[in-house]
């Protein structure tokens, strides 16, 4: 069930203050078009993770408006949030894989809440694992994989439901430079077939190698936003 087409995202003067009094975002405004691949950069605590949580409706803004196709996400009811999130793939820095389940079962998790037949689940999971180069490890425990391989399992899980948008929070934070570039090239491949990507990272040296838009956060404020250079093809 899809309730919104993700043709564009817009933050309009968005602020987020937590109960502790910490101001995580202040006056954040930017626009993301479908097919964009953009990076959110900034120091630790700059507000990168909070921004991604607002997109996924894990958090709600204290001030301002988050729009998707001109619909205010604050008006999406709690009941509809799970349907909304099914359109978003999320990649975590620490993978969040279940060690007591196989690689296949970890990737299948987002599909189990739907009404897909087991044959379709198997087809999609194996296709996702093939895209990240891990099909031969489908029966392995995640604990038998390297850190880079575990991150690729997390990416396969994020794309298995064919989301319109993938958000990633420091997806290369625990990887060496070579593996980090490999992961970013993987994201580029998804973007080239029309997936919108928004990636939070502090690795400026890495993203300098990629010709993508950058939103720079400093103490909760966007202090620099390069122009979008959308290059995704329609699916």
FIKOLZA-1660 file (N, C-alpha, C; in steps of 0.1 Angstrom, whole numbers, plus 5000, padded with zeros to 4 digits):
% residues 235
   i   px   py   pz ch aa at
   1 5008 4988 5000  A  X  N
   1 5000 5000 5000  A  X CA
   1 5009 5012 5000  A  X  C
   2 5007 5021 4990  A  X  N
   2 5015 5033 4989  A  X CA
   2 5005 5045 4991  A  X  C
   3 5009 5054 5000  A  X  N
   3 5000 5065 5003  A  X CA
   3 5005 5078 4997  A  X  C
   4 5018 5078 4993  A  X  N
   4 5024 5090 4988  A  X CA
   4 5034 5087 4977  A  X  C
   5 5034 5094 4966  A  X  N
   5 5045 5093 4956  A  X CA
   5 5056 5102 4960  A  X  C
   6 5068 5096 4961  A  X  N
   6 5079 5104 4965  A  X CA
   6 5086 5112 4954  A  X  C
   7 5079 5121 4948  A  X  N
   7 5085 5129 4937  A  X CA
   7 5094 5139 4942  A  X  C
   8 5092 5145 4953  A  X  N
   8 5102 5154 4959  A  X CA
   8 5099 5156 4974  A  X  C
   9 5110 5159 4981  A  X  N
   9 5110 5163 4995  A  X CA
   9 5113 5177 4997  A  X  C
  10 5108 5183 5007  A  X  N
  10 5111 5197 5009  A  X CA
  10 5111 5200 5025  A  X  C
  11 5121 5205 5030  A  X  N
  11 5122 5210 5044  A  X CA
  11 5121 5225 5043  A  X  C
  12 5111 5230 5051  A  X  N
  12 5109 5245 5051  A  X CA
  12 5110 5250 5065  A  X  C
  13 5122 5256 5068  A  X  N
  13 5125 5262 5081  A  X CA
  13 5123 5253 5092  A  X  C
  14 5128 5240 5091  A  X  N
  14 5125 5230 5101  A  X CA
  14 5135 5231 5113  A  X  C
  15 5129 5229 5124  A  X  N
  15 5136 5229 5137  A  X CA
  15 5132 5217 5145  A  X  C
  16 5142 5211 5153  A  X  N
  16 5139 5200 5162  A  X CA
  16 5146 5202 5175  A  X  C
  17 5138 5204 5185  A  X  N
  17 5144 5205 5199  A  X CA
  17 5139 5193 5207  A  X  C
  18 5149 5186 5213  A  X  N
  18 5145 5174 5221  A  X CA
  18 5141 5178 5235  A  X  C
  19 5135 5169 5243  A  X  N
  19 5130 5172 5256  A  X CA
  19 5141 5177 5266  A  X  C
  20 5154 5172 5263  A  X  N
  20 5165 5176 5271  A  X CA
  20 5169 5191 5269  A  X  C
  21 5163 5197 5258  A  X  N
  21 5166 5211 5255  A  X CA
  21 5176 5213 5244  A  X  C
  22 5181 5202 5239  A  X  N
  22 5191 5202 5229  A  X CA
  22 5184 5206 5215  A  X  C
  23 5190 5216 5209  A  X  N
  23 5184 5220 5196  A  X CA
  23 5192 5212 5185  A  X  C
  24 5186 5202 5179  A  X  N
  24 5193 5193 5170  A  X CA
  24 5193 5199 5156  A  X  C
  25 5182 5206 5152  A  X  N
  25 5181 5213 5139  A  X CA
  25 5175 5227 5141  A  X  C
  26 5179 5236 5133  A  X  N
  26 5174 5250 5134  A  X CA
  26 5173 5256 5121  A  X  C
  27 5161 5259 5116  A  X  N
  27 5159 5266 5104  A  X CA
  27 5164 5259 5091  A  X  C
  28 5163 5246 5091  A  X  N
  28 5168 5238 5080  A  X CA
  28 5158 5239 5068  A  X  C
  29 5163 5243 5057  A  X  N
  29 5155 5244 5044  A  X CA
  29 5163 5238 5033  A  X  C
  30 5157 5228 5025  A  X  N
  30 5163 5223 5013  A  X CA
  30 5152 5215 5006  A  X  C
  31 5156 5212 4993  A  X  N
  31 5147 5205 4984  A  X CA
  31 5154 5193 4978  A  X  C
  32 5148 5182 4977  A  X  N
  32 5153 5170 4971  A  X CA
  32 5143 5165 4961  A  X  C
  33 5148 5163 4948  A  X  N
  33 5140 5158 4938  A  X CA
  33 5141 5143 4936  A  X  C
  34 5131 5137 4931  A  X  N
  34 5131 5122 4928  A  X CA
  34 5143 5120 4919  A  X  C
  35 5151 5110 4922  A  X  N
  35 5163 5106 4914  A  X CA
  35 5176 5113 4918  A  X  C
  36 5175 5122 4928  A  X  N
  36 5187 5128 4933  A  X CA
  36 5195 5118 4941  A  X  C
  37 5208 5121 4942  A  X  N
  37 5217 5114 4952  A  X CA
  37 5224 5125 4959  A  X  C
  38 5221 5127 4972  A  X  N
  38 5227 5138 4979  A  X CA
  38 5233 5133 4992  A  X  C
  39 5244 5141 4996  A  X  N
  39 5251 5138 5009  A  X CA
  39 5248 5149 5019  A  X  C
  40 5246 5144 5032  A  X  N
  40 5245 5154 5043  A  X CA
  40 5258 5152 5051  A  X  C
  41 5265 5163 5051  A  X  N
  41 5278 5163 5058  A  X CA
  41 5278 5172 5070  A  X  C
  42 5288 5171 5079  A  X  N
  42 5289 5179 5091  A  X CA
  42 5295 5171 5102  A  X  C
  43 5299 5178 5112  A  X  N
  43 5306 5172 5124  A  X CA
  43 5297 5163 5132  A  X  C
  44 5302 5155 5141  A  X  N
  44 5294 5147 5150  A  X CA
  44 5285 5156 5158  A  X  C
  45 5272 5154 5158  A  X  N
  45 5263 5162 5165  A  X CA
  45 5257 5174 5158  A  X  C
  46 5260 5175 5145  A  X  N
  46 5256 5186 5136  A  X CA
  46 5241 5185 5133  A  X  C
  47 5235 5173 5134  A  X  N
  47 5221 5172 5131  A  X CA
  47 5218 5162 5120  A  X  C
  48 5228 5155 5115  A  X  N
  48 5226 5146 5103  A  X CA
  48 5216 5135 5106  A  X  C
  49 5218 5128 5117  A  X  N
  49 5209 5117 5121  A  X CA
  49 5195 5122 5123  A  X  C
  50 5193 5133 5130  A  X  N
  50 5180 5139 5133  A  X CA
  50 5173 5142 5120  A  X  C
  51 5180 5148 5110  A  X  N
  51 5174 5151 5097  A  X CA
  51 5168 5138 5091  A  X  C
  52 5176 5127 5091  A  X  N
  52 5171 5115 5085  A  X CA
  52 5159 5109 5092  A  X  C
  53 5159 5110 5106  A  X  N
  53 5148 5105 5114  A  X CA
  53 5135 5113 5111  A  X  C
  54 5137 5126 5108  A  X  N
  54 5125 5134 5104  A  X CA
  54 5119 5129 5091  A  X  C
  55 5128 5125 5082  A  X  N
  55 5123 5120 5069  A  X CA
  55 5115 5107 5070  A  X  C
  56 5121 5098 5079  A  X  N
  56 5114 5085 5081  A  X CA
  56 5103 5085 5091  A  X  C
  57 5100 5097 5096  A  X  N
  57 5089 5099 5106  A  X CA
  57 5092 5091 5119  A  X  C
  58 5105 5089 5122  A  X  N
  58 5109 5084 5135  A  X CA
  58 5108 5095 5145  A  X  C
  59 5111 5107 5140  A  X  N
  59 5109 5119 5148  A  X CA
  59 5100 5129 5141  A  X  C
  60 5094 5138 5148  A  X  N
  60 5085 5149 5142  A  X CA
  60 5092 5162 5145  A  X  C
  61 5091 5172 5135  A  X  N
  61 5097 5185 5138  A  X CA
  61 5090 5193 5149  A  X  C
  62 5098 5201 5156  A  X  N
  62 5093 5210 5166  A  X CA
  62 5087 5222 5159  A  X  C
  63 5094 5227 5149  A  X  N
  63 5089 5238 5141  A  X CA
  63 5092 5236 5126  A  X  C
  64 5085 5243 5118  A  X  N
  64 5086 5242 5104  A  X CA
  64 5079 5231 5098  A  X  C
  65 5081 5228 5085  A  X  N
  65 5073 5218 5077  A  X CA
  65 5082 5209 5069  A  X  C
  66 5079 5196 5070  A  X  N
  66 5085 5186 5061  A  X CA
  66 5074 5182 5051  A  X  C
  67 5077 5184 5038  A  X  N
  67 5067 5181 5028  A  X CA
  67 5072 5170 5019  A  X  C
  68 5063 5161 5015  A  X  N
  68 5065 5151 5005  A  X CA
  68 5054 5154 4994  A  X  C
  69 5058 5158 4982  A  X  N
  69 5047 5161 4972  A  X CA
  69 5037 5171 4977  A  X  C
  70 5041 5181 4985  A  X  N
  70 5033 5191 4990  A  X CA
  70 5024 5186 5002  A  X  C
  71 5026 5174 5006  A  X  N
  71 5018 5169 5018  A  X CA
  71 5027 5171 5030  A  X  C
  72 5021 5177 5040  A  X  N
  72 5028 5179 5053  A  X CA
  72 5029 5166 5060  A  X  C
  73 5041 5161 5063  A  X  N
  73 5042 5147 5069  A  X CA
  73 5037 5147 5084  A  X  C
  74 5037 5159 5090  A  X  N
  74 5031 5160 5103  A  X CA
  74 5017 5156 5104  A  X  C
  75 5010 5156 5093  A  X  N
  75 4996 5153 5092  A  X CA
  75 4993 5138 5089  A  X  C
  76 5004 5131 5087  A  X  N
  76 5003 5116 5085  A  X CA
  76 5000 5110 5098  A  X  C
  77 4989 5103 5099  A  X  N
  77 4985 5097 5112  A  X CA
  77 4995 5086 5117  A  X  C
  78 4995 5083 5130  A  X  N
  78 5003 5073 5135  A  X CA
  78 5000 5059 5129  A  X  C
  79 4988 5057 5125  A  X  N
  79 4984 5044 5119  A  X CA
  79 4990 5042 5105  A  X  C
  80 4992 5053 5098  A  X  N
  80 4997 5053 5084  A  X CA
  80 5012 5053 5083  A  X  C
  81 5019 5056 5094  A  X  N
  81 5033 5057 5094  A  X CA
  81 5040 5044 5089  A  X  C
  82 5036 5032 5094  A  X  N
  82 5042 5019 5089  A  X CA
  82 5041 5018 5073  A  X  C
  83 5030 5022 5067  A  X  N
  83 5028 5022 5053  A  X CA
  83 5038 5032 5046  A  X  C
  84 5039 5043 5052  A  X  N
  84 5048 5054 5047  A  X CA
  84 5062 5049 5047  A  X  C
  85 5066 5042 5058  A  X  N
  85 5080 5037 5059  A  X CA
  85 5083 5026 5050  A  X  C
  86 5073 5019 5045  A  X  N
  86 5076 5008 5036  A  X CA
  86 5082 5013 5023  A  X  C
  87 5080 5026 5020  A  X  N
  87 5085 5032 5008  A  X CA
  87 5100 5037 5010  A  X  C
  88 5105 5035 5022  A  X  N
  88 5118 5040 5025  A  X CA
  88 5127 5029 5029  A  X  C
  89 5139 5028 5023  A  X  N
  89 5149 5018 5027  A  X CA
  89 5159 5025 5036  A  X  C
  90 5162 5019 5047  A  X  N
  90 5171 5026 5057  A  X CA
  90 5184 5017 5059  A  X  C
  91 5195 5024 5058  A  X  N
  91 5208 5017 5060  A  X CA
  91 5214 5023 5073  A  X  C
  92 5218 5014 5082  A  X  N
  92 5224 5019 5095  A  X CA
  92 5239 5017 5095  A  X  C
  93 5246 5025 5103  A  X  N
  93 5260 5023 5104  A  X CA
  93 5264 5010 5110  A  X  C
  94 5256 5006 5120  A  X  N
  94 5260 4994 5128  A  X CA
  94 5252 4982 5123  A  X  C
  95 5247 4982 5111  A  X  N
  95 5240 4971 5104  A  X CA
  95 5227 4967 5110  A  X  C
  96 5226 4966 5123  A  X  N
  96 5214 4961 5130  A  X CA
  96 5209 4948 5124  A  X  C
  97 5218 4938 5122  A  X  N
  97 5214 4925 5117  A  X CA
  97 5212 4916 5128  A  X  C
  98 5203 4906 5126  A  X  N
  98 5200 4896 5136  A  X CA
  98 5209 4884 5135  A  X  C
  99 5217 4882 5146  A  X  N
  99 5228 4872 5145  A  X CA
  99 5222 4858 5145  A  X  C
 100 5210 4856 5150  A  X  N
 100 5204 4843 5151  A  X CA
 100 5196 4839 5139  A  X  C
 101 5197 4847 5128  A  X  N
 101 5190 4844 5116  A  X CA
 101 5200 4845 5104  A  X  C
 102 5197 4838 5094  A  X  N
 102 5206 4837 5082  A  X CA
 102 5207 4850 5075  A  X  C
 103 5216 4852 5066  A  X  N
 103 5217 4864 5057  A  X CA
 103 5204 4865 5050  A  X  C
 104 5199 4854 5044  A  X  N
 104 5186 4854 5036  A  X CA
 104 5175 4859 5045  A  X  C
 105 5174 4854 5057  A  X  N
 105 5162 4858 5066  A  X CA
 105 5163 4873 5070  A  X  C
 106 5176 4878 5072  A  X  N
 106 5177 4892 5075  A  X CA
 106 5173 4901 5064  A  X  C
 107 5176 4897 5052  A  X  N
 107 5172 4905 5041  A  X CA
 107 5157 4905 5038  A  X  C
 108 5151 4893 5041  A  X  N
 108 5137 4891 5039  A  X CA
 108 5128 4898 5049  A  X  C
 109 5133 4903 5060  A  X  N
 109 5125 4909 5071  A  X CA
 109 5115 4920 5066  A  X  C
 110 5119 4929 5058  A  X  N
 110 5110 4940 5053  A  X CA
 110 5098 4934 5045  A  X  C
 111 5100 4923 5039  A  X  N
 111 5090 4917 5031  A  X CA
 111 5080 4909 5038  A  X  C
 112 5083 4905 5050  A  X  N
 112 5075 4896 5058  A  X CA
 112 5062 4903 5063  A  X  C
 113 5063 4916 5064  A  X  N
 113 5051 4924 5069  A  X CA
 113 5041 4926 5058  A  X  C
 114 5045 4923 5045  A  X  N
 114 5035 4924 5034  A  X CA
 114 5028 4910 5031  A  X  C
 115 5021 4910 5021  A  X  N
 115 5013 4898 5018  A  X CA
 115 5019 4891 5006  A  X  C
 116 5033 4892 5004  A  X  N
 116 5039 4885 4993  A  X CA
 116 5040 4870 4995  A  X  C
 117 5039 4863 4984  A  X  N
 117 5040 4848 4985  A  X CA
 117 5054 4845 4987  A  X  C
 118 5057 4833 4992  A  X  N
 118 5070 4829 4996  A  X CA
 118 5079 4828 4984  A  X  C
 119 5074 4825 4972  A  X  N
 119 5082 4824 4960  A  X CA
 119 5087 4838 4956  A  X  C
 120 5078 4848 4957  A  X  N
 120 5082 4862 4954  A  X CA
 120 5092 4867 4964  A  X  C
 121 5090 4864 4977  A  X  N
 121 5100 4868 4987  A  X CA
 121 5114 4862 4984  A  X  C
 122 5114 4849 4980  A  X  N
 122 5127 4843 4977  A  X CA
 122 5133 4850 4965  A  X  C
 123 5125 4853 4955  A  X  N
 123 5130 4859 4942  A  X CA
 123 5136 4873 4945  A  X  C
 124 5129 4880 4953  A  X  N
 124 5134 4894 4956  A  X CA
 124 5146 4894 4965  A  X  C
 125 5146 4885 4975  A  X  N
 125 5158 4884 4984  A  X CA
 125 5170 4880 4976  A  X  C
 126 5169 4870 4968  A  X  N
 126 5181 4866 4960  A  X CA
 126 5185 4876 4950  A  X  C
 127 5176 4884 4944  A  X  N
 127 5180 4894 4935  A  X CA
 127 5187 4905 4943  A  X  C
 128 5183 4909 4955  A  X  N
 128 5189 4919 4963  A  X CA
 128 5203 4915 4967  A  X  C
 129 5205 4902 4971  A  X  N
 129 5218 4897 4975  A  X CA
 129 5227 4897 4963  A  X  C
 130 5222 4893 4951  A  X  N
 130 5230 4893 4939  A  X CA
 130 5235 4907 4936  A  X  C
 131 5227 4917 4938  A  X  N
 131 5231 4931 4934  A  X CA
 131 5242 4935 4943  A  X  C
 132 5243 4930 4956  A  X  N
 132 5254 4935 4964  A  X CA
 132 5265 4924 4965  A  X  C
 133 5264 4914 4956  A  X  N
 133 5275 4904 4955  A  X CA
 133 5276 4894 4966  A  X  C
 134 5265 4891 4973  A  X  N
 134 5265 4882 4984  A  X CA
 134 5256 4870 4983  A  X  C
 135 5251 4867 4971  A  X  N
 135 5242 4856 4969  A  X CA
 135 5247 4843 4975  A  X  C
 136 5260 4840 4973  A  X  N
 136 5266 4828 4978  A  X CA
 136 5266 4826 4993  A  X  C
 137 5263 4837 5000  A  X  N
 137 5263 4837 5015  A  X CA
 137 5249 4837 5021  A  X  C
 138 5239 4834 5013  A  X  N
 138 5225 4835 5017  A  X CA
 138 5222 4827 5029  A  X  C
 139 5229 4815 5031  A  X  N
 139 5226 4806 5042  A  X CA
 139 5235 4809 5054  A  X  C
 140 5245 4818 5053  A  X  N
 140 5254 4820 5064  A  X CA
 140 5248 4829 5075  A  X  C
 141 5254 4827 5087  A  X  N
 141 5251 4837 5097  A  X CA
 141 5258 4850 5095  A  X  C
 142 5252 4861 5098  A  X  N
 142 5259 4874 5096  A  X CA
 142 5273 4875 5103  A  X  C
 143 5274 4867 5114  A  X  N
 143 5286 4867 5122  A  X CA
 143 5298 4861 5115  A  X  C
 144 5295 4853 5104  A  X  N
 144 5306 4848 5097  A  X CA
 144 5312 4857 5086  A  X  C
 145 5305 4869 5084  A  X  N
 145 5309 4878 5074  A  X CA
 145 5318 4889 5079  A  X  C
 146 5325 4895 5070  A  X  N
 146 5334 4907 5073  A  X CA
 146 5325 4919 5076  A  X  C
 147 5330 4930 5082  A  X  N
 147 5323 4942 5084  A  X CA
 147 5317 4947 5071  A  X  C
 148 5325 4948 5061  A  X  N
 148 5320 4953 5048  A  X CA
 148 5309 4944 5042  A  X  C
 149 5310 4931 5044  A  X  N
 149 5300 4922 5039  A  X CA
 149 5287 4924 5047  A  X  C
 150 5288 4926 5060  A  X  N
 150 5276 4928 5068  A  X CA
 150 5269 4941 5064  A  X  C
 151 5277 4951 5061  A  X  N
 151 5271 4964 5056  A  X CA
 151 5263 4962 5043  A  X  C
 152 5269 4953 5034  A  X  N
 152 5262 4951 5022  A  X CA
 152 5249 4943 5024  A  X  C
 153 5249 4934 5034  A  X  N
 153 5236 4927 5038  A  X CA
 153 5226 4938 5042  A  X  C
 154 5231 4948 5050  A  X  N
 154 5222 4958 5054  A  X CA
 154 5216 4966 5042  A  X  C
 155 5224 4968 5032  A  X  N
 155 5220 4975 5020  A  X CA
 155 5210 4967 5012  A  X  C
 156 5213 4954 5011  A  X  N
 156 5203 4945 5004  A  X CA
 156 5190 4945 5011  A  X  C
 157 5190 4945 5024  A  X  N
 157 5177 4946 5032  A  X CA
 157 5170 4959 5029  A  X  C
 158 5178 4970 5028  A  X  N
 158 5171 4983 5025  A  X CA
 158 5165 4984 5011  A  X  C
 159 5170 4977 5001  A  X  N
 159 5165 4978 4988  A  X CA
 159 5156 4967 4984  A  X  C
 160 5154 4956 4992  A  X  N
 160 5147 4944 4988  A  X CA
 160 5132 4948 4985  A  X  C
 161 5126 4958 4992  A  X  N
 161 5112 4961 4990  A  X CA
 161 5110 4971 4979  A  X  C
 162 5121 4974 4972  A  X  N
 162 5121 4983 4960  A  X CA
 162 5116 4997 4964  A  X  C
 163 5122 5003 4974  A  X  N
 163 5118 5016 4979  A  X CA
 163 5121 5027 4969  A  X  C
 164 5113 5038 4970  A  X  N
 164 5116 5050 4961  A  X CA
 164 5127 5058 4967  A  X  C
 165 5129 5057 4980  A  X  N
 165 5139 5065 4987  A  X CA
 165 5148 5056 4996  A  X  C
 166 5161 5057 4995  A  X  N
 166 5170 5051 5005  A  X CA
 166 5177 5061 5013  A  X  C
 167 5176 5060 5026  A  X  N
 167 5184 5069 5035  A  X CA
 167 5195 5061 5042  A  X  C
 168 5206 5067 5043  A  X  N
 168 5217 5059 5050  A  X CA
 168 5225 5068 5060  A  X  C
 169 5226 5063 5072  A  X  N
 169 5232 5071 5083  A  X CA
 169 5246 5066 5085  A  X  C
 170 5256 5073 5081  A  X  N
 170 5271 5069 5082  A  X CA
 170 5273 5055 5077  A  X  C
 171 5269 5051 5065  A  X  N
 171 5270 5037 5061  A  X CA
 171 5284 5032 5059  A  X  C
 172 5294 5041 5059  A  X  N
 172 5308 5037 5057  A  X CA
 172 5317 5041 5070  A  X  C
 173 5310 5044 5081  A  X  N
 173 5317 5049 5092  A  X CA
 173 5327 5039 5098  A  X  C
 174 5324 5026 5096  A  X  N
 174 5333 5015 5102  A  X CA
 174 5342 5008 5092  A  X  C
 175 5342 5014 5080  A  X  N
 175 5349 5007 5069  A  X CA
 175 5362 5015 5065  A  X  C
 176 5372 5008 5059  A  X  N
 176 5384 5014 5054  A  X CA
 176 5381 5021 5041  A  X  C
 177 5390 5030 5037  A  X  N
 177 5387 5038 5025  A  X CA
 177 5383 5030 5012  A  X  C
 178 5390 5019 5010  A  X  N
 178 5387 5011 4998  A  X CA
 178 5372 5005 4999  A  X  C
 179 5369 5000 5010  A  X  N
 179 5355 4994 5012  A  X CA
 179 5345 5005 5012  A  X  C
 180 5348 5017 5017  A  X  N
 180 5339 5028 5017  A  X CA
 180 5336 5033 5003  A  X  C
 181 5346 5034 4995  A  X  N
 181 5343 5037 4981  A  X CA
 181 5335 5027 4973  A  X  C
 182 5337 5014 4977  A  X  N
 182 5330 5003 4971  A  X CA
 182 5315 5005 4974  A  X  C
 183 5312 5008 4987  A  X  N
 183 5298 5010 4991  A  X CA
 183 5292 5021 4984  A  X  C
 184 5299 5033 4983  A  X  N
 184 5294 5044 4976  A  X CA
 184 5291 5042 4961  A  X  C
 185 5300 5034 4955  A  X  N
 185 5297 5030 4941  A  X CA
 185 5285 5021 4939  A  X  C
 186 5282 5013 4950  A  X  N
 186 5270 5005 4950  A  X CA
 186 5258 5014 4950  A  X  C
 187 5258 5024 4959  A  X  N
 187 5247 5034 4960  A  X CA
 187 5245 5041 4946  A  X  C
 188 5256 5045 4940  A  X  N
 188 5256 5051 4927  A  X CA
 188 5248 5043 4917  A  X  C
 189 5251 5030 4917  A  X  N
 189 5244 5020 4908  A  X CA
 189 5229 5021 4910  A  X  C
 190 5224 5021 4923  A  X  N
 190 5210 5022 4925  A  X CA
 190 5204 5035 4921  A  X  C
 191 5212 5046 4923  A  X  N
 191 5207 5059 4918  A  X CA
 191 5205 5059 4903  A  X  C
 192 5214 5052 4896  A  X  N
 192 5214 5053 4881  A  X CA
 192 5201 5046 4876  A  X  C
 193 5194 5038 4884  A  X  N
 193 5181 5032 4879  A  X CA
 193 5169 5039 4886  A  X  C
 194 5172 5051 4892  A  X  N
 194 5161 5059 4896  A  X CA
 194 5158 5060 4911  A  X  C
 195 5166 5053 4919  A  X  N
 195 5164 5054 4934  A  X CA
 195 5169 5067 4939  A  X  C
 196 5161 5074 4947  A  X  N
 196 5166 5086 4954  A  X CA
 196 5174 5082 4966  A  X  C
 197 5186 5088 4968  A  X  N
 197 5194 5085 4979  A  X CA
 197 5198 5097 4987  A  X  C
 198 5197 5096 5000  A  X  N
 198 5202 5107 5009  A  X CA
 198 5210 5101 5020  A  X  C
 199 5223 5104 5019  A  X  N
 199 5233 5097 5027  A  X CA
 199 5240 5107 5037  A  X  C
 200 5240 5104 5050  A  X  N
 200 5247 5112 5060  A  X CA
 200 5261 5106 5062  A  X  C
 201 5271 5115 5061  A  X  N
 201 5285 5110 5063  A  X CA
 201 5293 5122 5067  A  X  C
 202 5304 5119 5074  A  X  N
 202 5314 5129 5078  A  X CA
 202 5326 5128 5069  A  X  C
 203 5326 5118 5060  A  X  N
 203 5338 5115 5052  A  X CA
 203 5338 5124 5039  A  X  C
 204 5343 5136 5041  A  X  N
 204 5343 5146 5030  A  X CA
 204 5352 5142 5019  A  X  C
 205 5363 5136 5023  A  X  N
 205 5373 5131 5013  A  X CA
 205 5367 5121 5003  A  X  C
 206 5359 5112 5009  A  X  N
 206 5352 5102 5001  A  X CA
 206 5342 5109 4991  A  X  C
 207 5334 5117 4996  A  X  N
 207 5323 5123 4987  A  X CA
 207 5329 5133 4977  A  X  C
 208 5341 5138 4980  A  X  N
 208 5347 5147 4970  A  X CA
 208 5350 5139 4957  A  X  C
 209 5351 5126 4958  A  X  N
 209 5354 5117 4946  A  X CA
 209 5341 5115 4938  A  X  C
 210 5329 5119 4943  A  X  N
 210 5317 5116 4937  A  X CA
 210 5310 5129 4933  A  X  C
 211 5305 5130 4921  A  X  N
 211 5299 5143 4916  A  X CA
 211 5284 5143 4920  A  X  C
 212 5281 5146 4933  A  X  N
 212 5268 5146 4938  A  X CA
 212 5265 5158 4947  A  X  C
 213 5253 5161 4949  A  X  N
 213 5249 5172 4957  A  X CA
 213 5253 5170 4972  A  X  C
 214 5256 5182 4978  A  X  N
 214 5260 5181 4992  A  X CA
 214 5253 5191 5001  A  X  C
 215 5247 5187 5012  A  X  N
 215 5241 5196 5022  A  X CA
 215 5250 5196 5034  A  X  C
 216 5256 5207 5038  A  X  N
 216 5265 5207 5049  A  X CA
 216 5258 5213 5061  A  X  C
 217 5258 5206 5072  A  X  N
 217 5252 5210 5085  A  X CA
 217 5263 5215 5095  A  X  C
 218 5259 5225 5102  A  X  N
 218 5268 5230 5113  A  X CA
 218 5260 5234 5124  A  X  C
 219 5261 5227 5135  A  X  N
 219 5253 5230 5147  A  X CA
 219 5238 5231 5144  A  X  C
 220 5233 5222 5136  A  X  N
 220 5218 5222 5133  A  X CA
 220 5214 5230 5122  A  X  C
 221 5223 5238 5116  A  X  N
 221 5219 5247 5105  A  X CA
 221 5226 5242 5092  A  X  C
 222 5218 5243 5081  A  X  N
 222 5224 5241 5068  A  X CA
 222 5232 5253 5064  A  X  C
 223 5245 5252 5063  A  X  N
 223 5254 5264 5060  A  X CA
 223 5258 5264 5045  A  X  C
 224 5256 5253 5039  A  X  N
 224 5260 5252 5025  A  X CA
 224 5252 5241 5018  A  X  C
 225 5247 5244 5006  A  X  N
 225 5240 5234 4998  A  X CA
 225 5243 5236 4983  A  X  C
 226 5251 5227 4978  A  X  N
 226 5254 5227 4964  A  X CA
 226 5242 5224 4955  A  X  C
 227 5243 5228 4943  A  X  N
 227 5231 5226 4934  A  X CA
 227 5230 5211 4931  A  X  C
 228 5217 5207 4929  A  X  N
 228 5214 5193 4926  A  X CA
 228 5219 5190 4912  A  X  C
 229 5225 5178 4910  A  X  N
 229 5228 5173 4897  A  X CA
 229 5222 5159 4895  A  X  C
 230 5209 5159 4895  A  X  N
 230 5202 5146 4894  A  X CA
 230 5206 5139 4881  A  X  C
 231 5210 5126 4883  A  X  N
 231 5214 5118 4871  A  X CA
 231 5207 5104 4871  A  X  C
 232 5196 5103 4879  A  X  N
 232 5190 5090 4879  A  X CA
 232 5181 5088 4867  A  X  C
 233 5180 5077 4861  A  X  N
 233 5171 5074 4850  A  X CA
 233 5158 5069 4855  A  X  C
 234 5148 5071 4848  A  X  N
 234 5135 5066 4852  A  X CA
 234 5135 5050 4851  A  X  C
 235 5128 5044 4861  A  X  N
 235 5128 5030 4861  A  X CA
 235 5118 5024 4851  A  X  C
% end
